[in-house]
Amino acid sequence: EAAARWLTLTERMGQEVDAENLIRARGFADALVVLKDDAATVIVRANELAPLEVARIADVVIRTAGVRPENISVQARP
């Protein structure tokens, strides 16, 4: 059981890093992605986010981690 839990945590960490890198590649100075259960919280360095930017960030998380759109929270922090 410990090995399975370790594998799950390792996979989740990889998904977080992949999503962060893809968000940065889309022009954001910095990004933090936290995956927990079936939800994701994304914090990006920005004063504010336009709805299209939020949608693009959420799309990255959907594609990299398989999180449903309604379970994704995107926040801007200066």
Contacts in CASP RR format, 6 or more apart in sequence:
PFRMAT RR
TARGET T0000
AUTHOR 0000-0000-0000
METHOD contacts of the structure
MODEL  1
EAAARWLTLTERMGQEVDAENLIRARGFADALVVLKDDAATVIVRANELA
PLEVARIADVVIRTAGVRPENISVQARP
12 35 0 8 1.000
12 65 0 8 1.000
15 33 0 8 1.000
15 35 0 8 1.000
15 64 0 8 1.000
15 65 0 8 1.000
16 33 0 8 1.000
16 34 0 8 1.000
16 35 0 8 1.000
16 65 0 8 1.000
18 64 0 8 1.000
19 31 0 8 1.000
19 33 0 8 1.000
19 40 0 8 1.000
19 42 0 8 1.000
19 60 0 8 1.000
19 61 0 8 1.000
19 64 0 8 1.000
19 65 0 8 1.000
20 31 0 8 1.000
20 32 0 8 1.000
20 33 0 8 1.000
22 60 0 8 1.000
22 64 0 8 1.000
23 31 0 8 1.000
23 33 0 8 1.000
23 42 0 8 1.000
23 44 0 8 1.000
23 57 0 8 1.000
23 60 0 8 1.000
24 30 0 8 1.000
24 31 0 8 1.000
26 56 0 8 1.000
26 57 0 8 1.000
26 60 0 8 1.000
28 44 0 8 1.000
28 45 0 8 1.000
28 46 0 8 1.000
28 57 0 8 1.000
29 44 0 8 1.000
29 45 0 8 1.000
29 46 0 8 1.000
30 44 0 8 1.000
30 45 0 8 1.000
31 42 0 8 1.000
31 43 0 8 1.000
31 44 0 8 1.000
31 45 0 8 1.000
31 57 0 8 1.000
32 42 0 8 1.000
32 43 0 8 1.000
32 44 0 8 1.000
33 40 0 8 1.000
33 41 0 8 1.000
33 42 0 8 1.000
33 61 0 8 1.000
33 65 0 8 1.000
34 40 0 8 1.000
34 41 0 8 1.000
34 42 0 8 1.000
35 65 0 8 1.000
35 67 0 8 1.000
38 67 0 8 1.000
38 68 0 8 1.000
38 71 0 8 1.000
39 67 0 8 1.000
39 71 0 8 1.000
39 72 0 8 1.000
39 73 0 8 1.000
40 61 0 8 1.000
40 65 0 8 1.000
40 67 0 8 1.000
40 71 0 8 1.000
40 72 0 8 1.000
40 73 0 8 1.000
41 72 0 8 1.000
41 73 0 8 1.000
41 75 0 8 1.000
42 57 0 8 1.000
42 58 0 8 1.000
42 61 0 8 1.000
42 72 0 8 1.000
42 73 0 8 1.000
42 74 0 8 1.000
42 75 0 8 1.000
43 75 0 8 1.000
43 76 0 8 1.000
43 77 0 8 1.000
44 57 0 8 1.000
44 74 0 8 1.000
44 75 0 8 1.000
44 76 0 8 1.000
44 77 0 8 1.000
45 76 0 8 1.000
45 77 0 8 1.000
45 78 0 8 1.000
46 53 0 8 1.000
46 76 0 8 1.000
46 77 0 8 1.000
46 78 0 8 1.000
47 76 0 8 1.000
47 78 0 8 1.000
48 76 0 8 1.000
49 57 0 8 1.000
49 74 0 8 1.000
49 76 0 8 1.000
54 74 0 8 1.000
57 74 0 8 1.000
58 69 0 8 1.000
58 72 0 8 1.000
58 74 0 8 1.000
61 67 0 8 1.000
61 72 0 8 1.000
62 68 0 8 1.000
62 69 0 8 1.000
62 72 0 8 1.000
END
